[in-house]
Amino acid sequence: MRIGFIGLGAMGRPMAKNLIHAGHELHVFDLVQPAVDELVAAGAIAEENNKAVAAASEVVITMLPNSPHVKAAICGPNGVLEGRHPGMKIIEMSSIAPLMTREVGAACAEAGVPMLESPVSGGTMGAADGTLSLMCGGDKALLEELRPILEVLSSSIVLCGGLGAGNTTKLVNQHIIAVEIAAVAEAFAMGQKAGVEPEVIFNAIHNGYAGSKVLEGKLTAAMDRQFKAGFRLDLHIKDLANALETAHSVGAPMPLGSLVMDEMKYLSNNGLGSEDNATLMKYYERLAGIEFHRCQEAQ
């Protein structure tokens, strides 16, 4: 199939490569030329803009940083809708505000172009392995038609409802992860200050109810002092901002999310925004005057 892919960032690049490996003809565009060059070297065809990607493709996938980028890429000058043609479809996979998903979806519907939303979870490792979790919103029949493409990228596909439901679900996911990283950091700082090594505590509890992917992934990253971005802190701030905006619009209280947002912004303002979101643990390390580490005594 001829597939267009717009947005070749840390997530988009491995996702696009997986589509090439699956045998699809891929037409790509990104404002960052080295990212385009990398995909061309892998077998993709570079296009001059979003309109050209659409004109060359049966299905166009967008994977962009935030709401304004998606609106511009799809609805703006030289955008996807300007390159539309009969039978073309859009899979919008960015993590954006649900209201923007509905706005862009309405513009697509008016132009006669079906759109499915499908934000993802699983980080760069899931993107590379093709094991992302997809939270879809839109028409069920459209999802089933596009499922063979989505299955190349994922190990889990769930239809959450109409347009906007997928990104609402993604915001729930991002809120939980942010608050859980903070909770893990706060608790383990207490344990270490009280004299028990963090790796000992981890080994004792990670198979119980407190165990989670956040505990296993983010605490171990902190103990190993590995903060190279799998999912950048600044991107998590963007997602949490969208979650808080959505919560306020529907009257849902989010005091924990608001607190963690302040902590994340403090770290970003102090130069850590490009690190992995596990760097949130450094906030609690600074408060407690400790640094998480591994130990030889761990069993």
N, C-alpha and C positions, 0 to 999 in steps of 0.2 A: 504494500500500500504506500501511496505517496503521503507522507506526514510532514507537516511543518512544525518546527520547534522554535519558540521565541523565549529567550531568557536562559543563558548558558552560564549561570553562576555555579556556586559550590554544589547545589542540588541538581540543577538542570543539566550540567555537563555529563555526569554519569548516567542520568536517566536517558538522555539523548543517545549516548553510546549504546545503551542496552537495546534501544529500538533499532539501531544500525545492526547490531549483532543478531537481532531476531530476523533480519532480512528485509526490513523496510527501507524505502528510499526516503532519505531525510533531507529536508530543506530548512536551513537555519538562519537566524539573525540574532545579533546581539550588538550593543553599543561598544562592547569591549572586544577589540579585534583579536587579541591573542586567544580568547576563548573560542571565537569563530575559527581561527586557524587550527586550533587543536581538534575541533570536530571535523573540519575538512580533511585533516590528516587521517582521521578515523573512517572517512568515507562519505561524509555529508556534503551537500551542495550549498554553498553560501549564496544568500540573496541580499539585495541592496537595502531592503526595508521590510517592514511588516506586511505591507500591501503585496509585495512580490512573493513573500512566503505563502500568503493565502492563495494567490493566483496559481501557484504551482502545486498546491496540496489538496488532498481530499479531506483531511482532518488537520486542524491547527491546534497545537498544544501551547499554552502560555504558562510560564513558570517565572514569575517576576516578584520583586521585593515587596511591593505594597499597593494599596488601592489606586493611587494616582497613576502608577506605572501601567497597571492593567487597563484602566480607562483609556489612557493615551494610546497604548499599543493596539487595542481593539477598536476604539471609537474615534480616535484622533486622526489628524492628517496623515496620509500614507499608512493608515491603520489596516487591520485585518478586514474590517467590513468594507473598505474601499476595494479590496481584492477579492471580494466574495464572488461565488459562482454557484450555479445550481448543484445541489448535493453536498456542498461543503458543510462541515460541522466543526464546532470548537469544544475543546476540553480545557477549561480554565483551572489550573492546578496550584495557583498561588494561594498563600494564606493572607486573606484580606478581610475587611469588614463585611459582614453579611449584607448590610444595606447596599454596599457597592456591588456585591455579587448580583443582587436583584436589579440594580440600575443597569449594569452592563448586560445582564440577561434580557432585560426588557428591550434594550436597544438592538440586541441580536435578533430577538423575536420579530421586532418591527421590520428588520432588514431581511427576514426570512431565513435566518441562519440558526439552527438549533444549537444550544449551548448546554453543556454539562459542567458542573463544578466538581472538583475532586482534589481538595487540599490533602496534603500528605503528612504522615508522621513516620519517623524512623531514622532521621538524620542522614548524613552523607554515607554512612556505612550501609544503611538500608537502600539508599539510592543506587549505590554501586552494586549491591548484591541482588537488586530487583526484589526486595522483600519489604517494601514500604506498606504501610497501612493507609488505605484510601477512604476518605469520608466524603461520600458523594451526595450531591443535591441536584435534583432535576427530574426529568421524565424517566420512568422505569424502562420503557421500551428503548429509549436512546442509550441508557446505560448498557442494556443487553447487547445492543448493536456495537457499542464501543468496547465491550468487555475484553475481546481478544487483545486490543492494544493495552488496556489497563493491566491485564494479567502479566504482560512482559515486565511491568514496573513494580509489581506488588505481590504480596502474599495474603492480603486481606482487602476485600472490597465490600463496603457496607453502604447501602442507600439509606440516607438519614432523613429524607423528605424532599420537599421542593427546593428550588434555588434559594440559597441562604442557609439551609439546614446543615450543609456540609461544613461551611466555615464557622457556623455556630458551634458545631461539634468540635471542630479544631480548636476553637478558643477555649472550650471547656478543658480539652487536653492540655493546652499550653498553660492555663491557669493552674491546673493541678501540678504539673511539672515544676513550675516556678515556686509554688508554695512548698512543695515537697523538698526541693533542693534546700530551701531555707530551713525547713524543719529538721532535716538530716544534719545540716551544718550546726544548728543551734544545739541539738541534742548531743552530737558527738563532741562539740567543744566542751560541754559540761562534763561528759565522761572523761575526756582527756585531762581537763583541769582537776578532776577528782582523782586522777592517778591511774586510770585504766587506759591502755593504749588503744587507739581507734581500730587497729586491725584485729585486736582481740575481741572488741565489742562486735565488729562486723562479723567475724567468724561465729560468734555466739548467736546472733540474731537474724542473719540474712535468710535462713531457711524457715523462719517463723512468719507471723503476721506482719512484722515490720519490713520484711523483705520486699524489694521492688527493683525494677530496672534502674530507677533513679539512684537507689542505694548502691547497687552494684556498679553502675556506670560512672556516676558523678563523684561518689565518695572515693572510689578507687583512683579516679583521675586526680583528685586532690591529694591523696596519699602519695601518688607517684609524681606529683607536681607536673602533670601533663595537661596544660590548658590550651593547647593548639585547637583552634576552632573546629568542632564538628558541627555545632550550631552556635553561631555567634551571639554573644550577649545582646548586642544592639538589635539583632533580629528578634530576640525574645522580648525585648522591651517594646518593639513594634507590635508584636502579637498581644502582649499584655495590655498595651494601650487600647488596642481594638476590643479586647475583652472588657475593659473597664468602660469604654464608650458604649458598648452594647448593653452592659449591665445597667448603666445609668439610664439608657433609653427605654428600658423595660421595667425599671424600678426594682432591680435585684441588688441587694446589698453585697458588697465585695470588699470588706475591710482588710482581709488578709492579702488580697491581691494588691490593694492600694499600698499597704506597708511594704510588700516585696518590691513593688515598682519603685518606691523611693530608694530602697537599697540598691537595686540594679542601676538606677540613674546615678547614684553616688559613684559607683564603680566605673560606669561609663565616662562620667565627667572627670575621673581620675586616670583616664587613659587605658581602661581595660575592656572597652566595648568590642574590640575585635577578637578577644579571647572567647573560648567556649563558655557556654552558660554555667558550667561548673565553677567558673570564677566567682560566682555569687558566694561560694563558701569562703572566699577571702574576706568578705565583709565580717563574717562571724569570727574568723581567725583574728582579725584586727581588734574586734571588740574584746575578745578573750585573751589576747596576747599570746596566742599559740600558733602552731603550724601543723596541720595534719601530716602524718608520716606513717610509714610501715615500721614494723619492729621485728627483731629476731625471735622474740618470745612468743609470737603468734603461733597457735597450734593448727 
